[in-house]
Amino acid sequence: MLTKVHTGLDPVPGIWWRPAHKSEKVWVAIAFAWCMVLFAMMPLWHFRGGQNPAGVRTRVDPRAFHERTMEFAAQYKVGEDRGTPIVQPPPGADVYLTALTYSWYPILQLVAGKEYMLHISSRDMNHGFSLYPMNINFQIIPGYDYALRVTPTEAGDFRIVCNEFCGIGHHAMVGRMIVVDSTGAEVADNASARVLGGASR
Amino acid sequence: MATTALEHAPAHHEEATGIWSWITTVDHKRIGIMYGVTAFLFFLLGGLEALVIRMQLWGPDGRLVSAEVYNQLFTMHGTTMIFLGVMPLSAMYFNYMIPLQLGARDVAFPRLNAFSYWVFLLGGLIINASWFFGAAPNGGWFGYANLTSAQYSPGLNIDFWTVGLQILGVASLAAAVNFFVTVINLRAPGMGMMHMPMFVWMSFITQILLLLSFPIITVALVLLMIDRSFGTHFFVPAGGGDPILWQHLFWLFGHPEVYILILPSFGIVSEILPVFSRKPLFGYAAMVFSGAFIAFVGFGVWAHHMFSTGMGPFADAFFALATMIIAIPTGVKIFNWIGTVWGGKLEFKTPMLFALGFIAMFIMGGLSGVMHASPPADLQQTDTYFIVAHFHYVLFGGAIFALTGGAYYWWPKMSGKMLDEGLGTLHFWLMMIGFNLTFFPMHIVGLNGMPRRVYTYSAESNFELLNKMETVGAFLLGLAMLVFMWNILKTWRSHQPPAPADPWNGATLEWAIPSPPQHFNFPALPRVHGRDALWEMKRVAGGTLPEPTPVAHDAVPMPNPSWKPLVAALGVAITLGGFIGGSHLWVHAVGLVVLFYGVYAWAFEDPFAATGH
């Protein structure tokens, strides 16, 4: 036996190897078919289900973006919450939101069922946009304008949570987004609004 | 035969002992033990950091530590476990086992091996020295720009991190070159590449990953360091730089890094399962190629960590598919392990328990990994505790289970003592229960929206119950570690007979020699004719081999001890250490002088010169 040298590619013979049984082949075929179904779901859901947020990211100067946001806030300001303006832009408008270490500016008030072009960027540091409790996350990077076409579907008072670690005040970096129903009536602070610790700050 | 002539050669003196013999050693086995001891201490430190994190998250609005200390704790927990825990624990097995399994007397470059260890130790000490300055790294283990810039992190914290990781990178690269050459050049006569034990194969692929990926993190860290020290703007948007560049560079290293962490564990499990199933590894060639395929595709998936940066549908689709493709070779491996166990004559010794536990836990971690390979799912899961759950299932349920199994498996070989099976079984079950109690609820709390790296949470969020479960589980894990240490201590002090050379009826060459092996490992180099070399030798010999007897300790000339690698390592650490708190020219100068002296003395030293006693 010492003269026989395994090439390494020959299967080692023994009782632990038998040719594939018919049922095994059937299972392999089913598994392959299922892989194909899952594979097809990816593009299908992108185009039909509208699940992938195909946001467009473009370069922007952080200072210019922040100035544009302040201009936008001054233009459509309808109220104020502890120094931060509440802004209600007309449906279809370009909406601006800036992340500042450690806050969000301004507070957006949108109308359910109407489409907006949401531009998000950061004035200073890399932050994350997460709409609580909707649990959707984007990185907000200084120098990049993350543009998203959004249509709020549910009225409520939502929290914007910073989801990319940004240092000492990360856990307290909570913003606000209000969605009013189509009659324009403001919605009272609901349960979801009080969920996070930073809400009262 | 050479051995018979050597056996009656009188022993002049025993192998050197004492602290100096360890500091100057170039023996791969001693270096392996030093890697293991150091890494285990760092691992315990990382574990203590984790326990403080879990106590801080015990209830809502926790105030056990300050937010600043919390940020330092989770950053150091991640950095420690990856770079000072799992990687050097793997390096312990590379050092100790690769030469033994190859039938070699040492690694290709024994002094370079000592250099790697000392550089690793100094890097680990420097990064942890930050605690004494109250300035431990606090930017998260992947240190996203531009939080790490001089403007937003002005303290020493990030300096310790960049300098420490660069020093550790030098150690990893030197070790990778060493093991790569060892595997290529020092296989026993007759051992082809496709005859190597699977642990050696997976380690070999790991070295290739190290060689290709560590230069990338080094470049990224150098750019960050000169951003911080000299005011350049590679990652600073205000100066036209781009924080996303850091993410690309980091993950181009970072994703191969996760395979660097797990492939050695794949190898360990592939050693344990056949031995305790009494069957050769099922699908050897498929195991080799699937490992190589994982490593290759592992370089094409990095941006799946960055779906949330908005790369656009085309890039998202590419990286999603590349990531999902990796599930195929990984699945091949899992089925081959199951195929190995299938129909075997199973022995549920402690190493086998850990190997089987590894398979189950790693499958769970792998499945959640496939879930966030899909960008829409990832956008909900990224930066939540779901991700934390996922990577602990692959790195703790995967790597740590396998490394612990490896410890029980190879302990007799490395120490000459058998570990206690009862305590081992207790250790396994405590770890299994504690692990799942700690990390399974993180899936749920993550999907419910709990962000990772968050200092505390509010009472209204309903995260409290699950967090309490996790904390209880973490303390069970701590208890499991205590049982392990008690096991080591108890068997170390007991007067049990020394472990036999081959306690498990092993298949590979390390079991052919006494436990622990002599300095030169093999008095005569073994001849190998195929896979599972020792099983083949036993089969030819009619079932068993006689217990090998030690020969004279100086029967084979081995390279002399040397302190030059330590000097060179000090030079590296001082040179780079000068970048802590800006650039200090005189520190660099001193470091370079020490480095050049160390390398010069090392280069002109005759490793086989007569030592004079």
Boltz contact constraints between the chains, C-beta under 6 A:
constraints:
  - contact:
      token1: [A, 2]
      token2: [B, 529]
      max_distance: 6.0
  - contact:
      token1: [A, 6]
      token2: [B, 530]
      max_distance: 6.0
  - contact:
      token1: [A, 8]
      token2: [B, 192]
      max_distance: 6.0
  - contact:
      token1: [A, 8]
      token2: [B, 194]
      max_distance: 6.0
  - contact:
      token1: [A, 9]
      token2: [B, 285]
      max_distance: 6.0
  - contact:
      token1: [A, 12]
      token2: [B, 280]
      max_distance: 6.0
  - contact:
      token1: [A, 16]
      token2: [B, 279]
      max_distance: 6.0
  - contact:
      token1: [A, 16]
      token2: [B, 343]
      max_distance: 6.0
  - contact:
      token1: [A, 51]
      token2: [B, 376]
      max_distance: 6.0
  - contact:
      token1: [A, 52]
      token2: [B, 375]
      max_distance: 6.0
  - contact:
      token1: [A, 52]
      token2: [B, 376]
      max_distance: 6.0
  - contact:
      token1: [A, 54]
      token2: [B, 313]
      max_distance: 6.0
  - contact:
      token1: [A, 55]
      token2: [B, 310]
      max_distance: 6.0
  - contact:
      token1: [A, 57]
      token2: [B, 310]
      max_distance: 6.0
  - contact:
      token1: [A, 62]
      token2: [B, 237]
      max_distance: 6.0
  - contact:
      token1: [A, 125]
      token2: [B, 146]
      max_distance: 6.0
  - contact:
      token1: [A, 125]
      token2: [B, 147]
      max_distance: 6.0
  - contact:
      token1: [A, 125]
      token2: [B, 152]
      max_distance: 6.0
  - contact:
      token1: [A, 126]
      token2: [B, 144]
      max_distance: 6.0
  - contact:
      token1: [A, 126]
      token2: [B, 146]
      max_distance: 6.0
  - contact:
      token1: [A, 126]
      token2: [B, 243]
      max_distance: 6.0
  - contact:
      token1: [A, 128]
      token2: [B, 383]
      max_distance: 6.0
  - contact:
      token1: [A, 132]
      token2: [B, 449]
      max_distance: 6.0
  - contact:
      token1: [A, 133]
      token2: [B, 449]
      max_distance: 6.0
  - contact:
      token1: [A, 135]
      token2: [B, 380]
      max_distance: 6.0
  - contact:
      token1: [A, 135]
      token2: [B, 449]
      max_distance: 6.0
  - contact:
      token1: [A, 136]
      token2: [B, 379]
      max_distance: 6.0
  - contact:
      token1: [A, 137]
      token2: [B, 308]
      max_distance: 6.0
  - contact:
      token1: [A, 137]
      token2: [B, 379]
      max_distance: 6.0
  - contact:
      token1: [A, 137]
      token2: [B, 382]
      max_distance: 6.0
  - contact:
      token1: [A, 137]
      token2: [B, 383]
      max_distance: 6.0
  - contact:
      token1: [A, 138]
      token2: [B, 308]
      max_distance: 6.0
  - contact:
      token1: [A, 139]
      token2: [B, 308]
      max_distance: 6.0
  - contact:
      token1: [A, 139]
      token2: [B, 309]
      max_distance: 6.0
  - contact:
      token1: [A, 141]
      token2: [B, 243]
      max_distance: 6.0
  - contact:
      token1: [A, 142]
      token2: [B, 237]
      max_distance: 6.0
  - contact:
      token1: [A, 143]
      token2: [B, 237]
      max_distance: 6.0
  - contact:
      token1: [A, 146]
      token2: [B, 310]
      max_distance: 6.0
  - contact:
      token1: [A, 163]
      token2: [B, 383]
      max_distance: 6.0
  - contact:
      token1: [A, 163]
      token2: [B, 451]
      max_distance: 6.0
  - contact:
      token1: [A, 165]
      token2: [B, 140]
      max_distance: 6.0
  - contact:
      token1: [A, 165]
      token2: [B, 453]
      max_distance: 6.0
  - contact:
      token1: [A, 166]
      token2: [B, 147]
      max_distance: 6.0
  - contact:
      token1: [A, 167]
      token2: [B, 147]
      max_distance: 6.0
  - contact:
      token1: [A, 168]
      token2: [B, 67]
      max_distance: 6.0
  - contact:
      token1: [A, 168]
      token2: [B, 68]
      max_distance: 6.0
  - contact:
      token1: [A, 171]
      token2: [B, 454]
      max_distance: 6.0
  - contact:
      token1: [A, 171]
      token2: [B, 455]
      max_distance: 6.0
  - contact:
      token1: [A, 194]
      token2: [B, 460]
      max_distance: 6.0
  - contact:
      token1: [A, 195]
      token2: [B, 460]
      max_distance: 6.0
  - contact:
      token1: [A, 195]
      token2: [B, 461]
      max_distance: 6.0
  - contact:
      token1: [A, 196]
      token2: [B, 458]
      max_distance: 6.0
  - contact:
      token1: [A, 197]
      token2: [B, 458]
      max_distance: 6.0
